[in-house]
Every structure is written in structure tokens, then in C-alpha cells.
Amino acid sequence: MRLLLDTHALLWWLSDDKRLGSNVRQLIADPGNSVLVSTVSFWEILVKVRVGKLRADVQECWDTIEQQGFMVLGITRQHLGTLAGLPLHHRDPFDHLLIAQAIAEGAALVSDDPTAREYPVQIVAA
């Protein structure tokens, strides 16, 4: 199974936050699954750090996901094409692009965002 972590799911995983359910923890830890982390999430984290809404070390996050064997997903033309065709149920540009990436990559989006369910994307509840 291919899993794309929403930004909050990534942060919960990295901080061992109990809001991340045990079922999804098992999916993320399963070496048979591919775990994707988008550069969009790093961008979102960095923006929130810069405006004082979040305390995080982006380099440490990056290093940790690489050590754990997660794949970093860049933004491609295909992702943007998918994004262009999506309805605007979601106003958050980061989440909107993550949803488009999950659709384009055939990945399940690991998220606790109820608005994501309005899109044609497989959701794994965080």
C-alpha cells in the first residue's frame, strides 16, 4: 500500500503523538508499505515555523524520515494537472495539493481532515 502522510499525520508520527491511531501506526511501520512525505508538508511546516505557529526543526524532520526509509515526493506536472481539475471543497492550499498528489500517485492520504473525504481520494484515518 502507498501512503501519503498529511502534514499533521507526519508531525504526529515524528513526535509519537497519541492522536495518531494504532492502526495507522502499524501501516506506517509496515515495511511492505511505501510511505510518502511530500515537500508540500515541509513547506507547510516551514511556513508555520516562520510565523510562530509551530516549533519544529525542519532539517531534523527531513533527516528522520530519510532514516526511516520514507520517500520524499516532489511536486510534478502531473500533480499540478490533478490539482487544476479538483473542485474547491478545500481552501487550504497545502492540503489541496496533498490531496492532488495522493490522487495522482494512487496513494491513500493519511489524514484526520474531514474535508479531504469530499474528494475522490482514498483516506486512511489518522
Residue pairs with C-beta under 8 A, 6 or more apart in sequence:
1 27
1 32
1 33
1 34
1 108
2 33
2 34
2 36
2 105
2 106
2 107
2 108
3 27
3 28
3 33
3 34
3 35
3 36
3 107
3 108
3 110
3 124
4 36
4 37
4 38
4 73
4 98
4 101
4 102
4 105
4 107
4 108
4 109
4 110
5 13
5 28
5 35
5 36
5 37
5 38
5 41
5 70
5 110
6 41
6 95
6 98
6 109
6 110
6 111
6 112
6 113
6 116
6 126
7 40
7 41
7 44
7 45
7 94
7 95
7 98
8 111
8 112
8 113
8 126
9 20
9 24
9 110
9 111
9 112
9 126
10 37
10 41
10 61
10 65
11 17
11 45
11 56
12 19
12 20
12 126
13 20
13 25
13 28
14 61
14 64
14 65
19 112
19 126
20 126
21 125
21 126
23 125
24 110
24 124
24 125
24 126
27 33
27 110
27 124
28 35
28 110
31 69
34 71
34 107
35 68
35 69
35 70
35 71
36 70
36 71
36 72
36 73
36 101
36 105
36 107
37 65
37 70
37 71
37 72
37 73
38 72
38 73
38 74
38 75
38 97
38 98
38 101
39 72
39 73
39 74
39 75
40 75
40 94
40 97
40 98
40 101
41 94
41 98
42 58
42 61
42 62
43 94
44 94
45 54
45 56
45 58
45 61
46 58
48 54
48 56
49 55
49 56
49 58
62 72
65 72
66 72
73 101
73 105
75 97
75 101
76 104
78 104
79 97
79 100
79 101
79 104
79 105
80 100
81 104
82 100
82 101
82 103
82 104
83 96
83 97
83 100
86 96
86 99
86 100
86 103
86 119
87 118
87 119
88 96
89 115
89 118
89 119
90 96
90 99
90 113
90 115
90 116
90 118
90 119
95 111
95 113
95 115
95 116
98 109
98 111
99 109
99 116
99 119
99 121
101 107
102 108
102 109
102 121
102 122
103 119
103 120
103 121
107 122
108 121
108 122
108 123
108 124
109 116
109 121
109 122
109 123
109 124
110 123
110 124
110 126
111 123
111 124
111 125
111 126
112 125
112 126
116 123
117 123
